[in-house]
């Protein structure tokens, strides 16, 4: 009896430095393209993998999930060996961590309960962090920035922090956690929400830094949010400091 295709999640990480983001691009290399190519060769069938989100050009992912369907049971049933072999087909800046069988209706994007991003700022000039953080030596009021982060959690519409002309039904998001923390020589902004808009985290960080430099106050931040006007918010921070660090899924989707 021939079995039909089974759905799998790939758990992976990647450096976004050399890619035009996750999504396939006609004018540049993408993480999705690299995975489609490697999977199609290894599984000997055409694979079109679907990611949990669309990270922008230069954004990194410590934990990323994507799903694909395949009927190649002989190879995919040996999950550890499959991970070893697929990694041999991929460039060094993409690493497959696990292969996970899931239910047929599981979707890497739409089944996610929450996503967590970090934005990392280096507080001293470090050549080894150049590609993975934003160097900033300004004096910052971190306590005020955290008050601003808490204020975000009292709002739902984040149009002011969204890239313009995106094709989404709503700009409403539920932020569960938002906080700045200092770790060694890094200042890290950690934010968890049910969903994120294009460019949202980088725009939020740029605006909270304005707060930390005392260029705006908390009432100004609330006014920016309520304006639903991207031009009122702060600059979009460089992509190299942004990491997707966690995605939560409901347990029942995993087999």
HELIX and SHEET records of a PDB file:
HELIX    1   1 UNK A   31  UNK A   43  1                                  13    
HELIX    2   2 UNK A   73  UNK A   76  1                                   4    
HELIX    3   3 UNK A   79  UNK A   89  1                                  11    
HELIX    4   4 UNK A  142  UNK A  152  1                                  11    
HELIX    5   5 UNK A  159  UNK A  161  5                                   3    
HELIX    6   6 UNK A  200  UNK A  212  1                                  13    
HELIX    7   7 UNK A  218  UNK A  227  1                                  10    
HELIX    8   8 UNK A  230  UNK A  232  5                                   3    
HELIX    9   9 UNK A  239  UNK A  241  5                                   3    
HELIX   10  10 UNK A  251  UNK A  253  5                                   3    
SHEET    1   A 4 UNK A  50  UNK A  51  0                                        
SHEET    2   A 4 UNK A  60  UNK A  70 -1                                        
SHEET    3   A 4 UNK A   6  UNK A  14 -1                                        
SHEET    4   A 4 UNK A  94  UNK A 101 -1                                        
SHEET    1   B 5 UNK A  50  UNK A  51  0                                        
SHEET    2   B 5 UNK A  60  UNK A  70 -1                                        
SHEET    3   B 5 UNK A 242  UNK A 249  1                                        
SHEET    4   B 5 UNK A 112  UNK A 122 -1                                        
SHEET    5   B 5 UNK A 134  UNK A 135  1                                        
SHEET    1   C 6 UNK A  50  UNK A  51  0                                        
SHEET    2   C 6 UNK A  60  UNK A  70 -1                                        
SHEET    3   C 6 UNK A 242  UNK A 249  1                                        
SHEET    4   C 6 UNK A 112  UNK A 122 -1                                        
SHEET    5   C 6 UNK A 186  UNK A 193 -1                                        
SHEET    6   C 6 UNK A 175  UNK A 183 -1                                        
END                                                                             
